[in-house]
Amino acid sequence: MTVTDQVDERTHWVLAGLPPEGVTIADAATPAGAVVGLNSDGDAAWLPLCPAPGESRTYELAVHALSQPSGITAETAPEQARQVLTQLATANAATTGTFTRGA
């Protein structure tokens, strides 16, 4: 799963190893057994959404079904993670949402 800013293409979160039966993700917590890859700041963590005060940004949440483990680790760069997920995916789904930061 990836969360990407649609304006500047910054990756806010790479999450791999989710079970196929689904999982609940609360407050950007890493579910048991999952791994977080590097975000665009070079950290293996959730990068909070942060448009300028009073501005809106559109983000894409993409989920990829894989038939084998991705091999994504806490050291995997976001560009490499997206490439691996695209290559190994047997199915994909994506949605976009807009976040507006208060003034």
C-alpha positions in Angstrom: 0.0 0.0 0.0 1.2 3.5 -0.8 0.0 7.0 0.0 1.3 9.6 -2.5 0.8 13.3 -2.9 -0.6 13.9 -6.3 1.0 17.3 -6.7 4.6 16.7 -5.9 4.5 12.9 -5.9 6.0 12.7 -2.4 5.4 9.3 -0.9 3.9 9.6 2.6 3.7 5.9 3.4 4.8 2.5 2.1 3.2 -0.5 3.9 3.9 -4.0 2.8 3.1 -7.5 4.1 -0.6 -7.0 4.9 -2.6 -10.2 5.2 -5.0 -10.9 2.3 -8.0 -11.2 4.6 -7.7 -7.6 5.5 -6.7 -5.6 8.5 -7.7 -2.4 10.3 -5.1 0.3 10.4 -5.5 2.9 13.1 -3.8 6.2 13.3 -1.0 5.2 10.9 0.0 2.3 13.2 1.9 -0.6 11.6 -0.2 -3.8 11.8 1.4 -6.9 13.2 3.5 -8.7 10.5 3.7 -5.7 8.2 6.7 -3.6 7.3 7.0 0.1 6.6 9.3 1.1 3.7 11.0 4.5 3.4 8.9 7.6 2.7 10.1 10.6 0.7 11.9 12.0 3.7 14.0 8.8 4.0 12.3 7.5 7.1 10.5 4.2 7.6 7.5 5.9 9.0 4.2 7.7 8.2 4.9 11.1 6.8 2.0 13.3 7.9 0.0 15.2 5.3 1.0 18.8 5.4 -0.1 21.2 2.8 0.5 24.9 3.4 -2.0 26.6 5.8 -5.3 27.2 4.0 -4.3 25.0 1.0 -5.7 21.7 -0.2 -3.7 18.7 -1.6 -5.0 15.5 -3.2 -3.5 12.2 -2.2 -3.7 8.7 -3.7 -4.1 5.6 -1.6 -3.1 2.6 -3.7 -3.4 -1.0 -2.7 -1.8 -3.9 -4.6 -2.6 -7.6 -4.3 0.5 -9.8 -4.7 0.8 -13.5 -5.2 4.2 -13.6 -3.5 6.0 -11.5 -0.8 7.3 -8.2 -2.1 10.7 -8.2 -0.4 10.1 -4.6 0.7 12.0 -3.8 3.9 12.5 -0.7 6.1 15.4 0.3 3.8 13.4 0.1 0.5 13.2 3.5 -1.3 9.7 4.6 -2.2 10.4 4.6 -6.0 11.8 1.1 -5.7 8.8 0.0 -3.6 6.3 1.4 -6.2 8.2 -0.4 -9.0 8.2 -3.8 -7.1 4.5 -3.4 -6.2 3.6 -2.6 -9.8 5.6 -5.5 -11.2 4.3 -8.1 -8.7 0.7 -7.0 -8.5 -2.1 -9.4 -9.6 -4.7 -6.7 -8.9 -4.7 -3.0 -8.0 -7.1 -0.5 -6.4 -6.7 3.2 -5.8 -8.7 6.0 -4.4 -7.9 9.7 -4.0 -8.9 12.1 -1.2 -8.4 15.8 -0.6 -7.0 17.1 2.6 -7.3 20.8 3.5 -5.2 22.3 6.2 -6.8 25.0 8.4 -5.5 28.6 8.0 
